[in-house]
Amino acid sequence: MNLKRVVVTGLGALTPIGNNIEEYWEGLKNGKSGSAPITYFDTEKFKTKFACEIKNFDFDAYFDRKEIRRLDKFAQYAIVASDEAIKDASLEVENVDKYRVGVIWGAGIGGLETFQEEVKNFANGDGTPKFNPFFIPKMIADIAPGNISIKHGFMGPNYTTVSACASSANAIIDALNYIRLGHCDVIVTGGSEAAVTQAGMGGFNAMHALSTRNDEPEKASRPFDATRDGFVLGEGAGALVLEEYEHAKARGAKIYAEVVGGGMSSDAYHMTAPHPEGIGVIAVMQNCLDNANMQAEEVDMINTHGTSTPLGDVAELKAISKVFGDHAKRININSTKSMTGHLLGAAGAIEAIASILAMKNSIIPPTINHEVVDENIDPELNLTLNKAQNREVNVAMSNTFGFGGHNACILFKKISE
């Protein structure tokens, strides 16, 4: 079967280090940390008192009062990022077949703040179930793509993928396959998350998953460093417009990159911990290479899942060494979570965007905050430590993994005729 070629024609981002694509890229290449003390609630009794929040974005100016009441933060983030990507792609419903334009979105949790506040209000009341009529439609994870399609009139496939932190990477792979198989011409895809809440911080603290480096929050996310002690929770959204290649050419769209492959696997090992030898990660990267019909030696950079957890970082790097062999030493490996924190269900999308921008600009963003060498990590691997590196990138890989053992991997390539 002849599969259609799929390209990226639009990008949008709302992140802790930049509120649009231009700001996000500036933050990435300059090694900007998005971690700071939490401003959303009183953290006095919390073990972790910092996170990577969205900063200096006026949501009241972007949305009217009615929309603010009806949209959880994660859906607001989705709309902001997707609006930018759709505008960037010059995608207008009048100029396309709206029945062949879909929205496939990822969210690991969805409207956590809405759920938290409604339950708190009920618990503090007299037992009468007085819930906001928008409670359910604000909370459910599928409401983000629903709102995007309603706003823009896209009437193709519309749904949310939920696979914890792999959610938006899975959404991108689904979008890739829908277009490859000829079912759609264009899909707006990506993911969003807004879990910097009392419930989110408390829940992850109870799991001992978060860093507690409260004295130096800006340095807390430190993938591959021997003193790493957990991830830093982030929030935001990333959006990509994926399009069939000939369709994009016919309408004169600019093209950022080609999406050449997507792989998925399961660890089948533990609810939250990776297999120590990274067997699921080995499988997903090999699946992705096979899906793209590419050789390991063709890959120039890998944006790792790299969450800054003691177990996860080592397992992923072991897997990279296994799959890529001696070539692993010639790959630029990095973790942009050192700057953005971990955006959970949105991580795959913003890291895919980081990979595409690295390829476009021939600059590998750094893994910041590295100070102490971990003796469990191969010293010959180029982890792009602390400073961006100039390099031509023709093929970029982006890894994303989630609780439950969900693994997703995407390959991007510089466009060729």
TASULUR-V908487 format. One line per field, one symbol per residue. phi: phi as a letter, one per 40 degrees, with the letter a starting at -180 (. if undefined). psi: psi as a letter, one per 30 degrees, with the letter a starting at -180 (. if undefined). burial: I if it has 24 or more other ideal C-beta (glycine too) atoms within 12 Angstrom, else O. A space follows every 10 residues. Layout:
phi->???
psi->???
burial->???
This chain:
phi->.ccccbbbba baabbcbica cccccdcccc gccccadcbc acbdcccbba abccbfbccc ccbccccdcc bcdcccdccc ccdccccccf cbccbbcccb bbbbbbacbg cccdcdcccc ccccccgccc bcccdccccc cccccdcccc cbgcbcdaab cbafccdccc cccccdcdcd cgcacabcbi aaaabcbccc cccccccgcc cbcccbdcbc cbdgccccbh cbcbahabbb cbacdccccc cgccbcabcb aabbabcfba cbcccdcgcc cdccccdccc ccfbcdcccb abcccfcgbd cccccccccc ccccfccdcb ccbabcccbc gbcfcccdcc cccdcccccc bfbcccccgc bbccccbdcc cccfcgacbc acbcbbbbba bbdhgcbbab bbbdcbc
psi->kjkkkklkfk kkkjlfgkgl eeeeeeeefg hkkgklkkff lkgegkekgl ljlkkhkjff fekleeeeff kleeeeeeee eeeeeeeefh jkffgljffg jljjlkkeeb ieeeeeeeee eeefagfkij kkfgeefeek fffeeeeeee efgkgakjlk kjhbfgefee eeeeeeeeee fgflekkklb llkigileee eeeeeffhfk kgiffiefge jikfkfgkgl lkkllalkkk jkkkeeeeee ggkkkelkjf lklllkehel efklkfghee eeeeeeeeee efhlleffke ljjleifgke eeeeeeeeee eeefbffefg kjkljfffef ajgcffeeef eeeeeeeeee fhkjlljlgk ekkjffkjff kjghkfklkk kkjfkkkkkk llkfgkkkkk kkkkkk.
burial->OOOIIIIIII IIIIIIIIII IOIIIOIIIO IIIIIIIIOI OOIOOIOIII IIIIIOIOIO OOIOOOOOOI IIIIIIIIII IIIIIIOIIO IOOOOIOOOO IIIIIIIIII IIIIIIIIOO OOOOOOOOOO OOOOIOIIII IIIIIIIIIO IIOIOIIIII IIIIIIIIII IIIIIIIIII OOIIIIIIII IIIIIIIIII IIIIIOOOII IIIIOOIIII IIIIIOOIII IIIIIIIIII IIIIIOIIOO IOIOIIIIII IIIIIIIOIO OIIIIOOIII IIIIIIIIIO IIOIOIOIII IIIIIIIIII IIIIIIIIII IIIIOOIIOO IIIIIIIIII IIIIIIIIII IIIIIIIIII IOIIIIIIII OOOIOOIIOO IIIIIIOIIO IOIIIIIIII IIIIIIIIII IIIIIOO
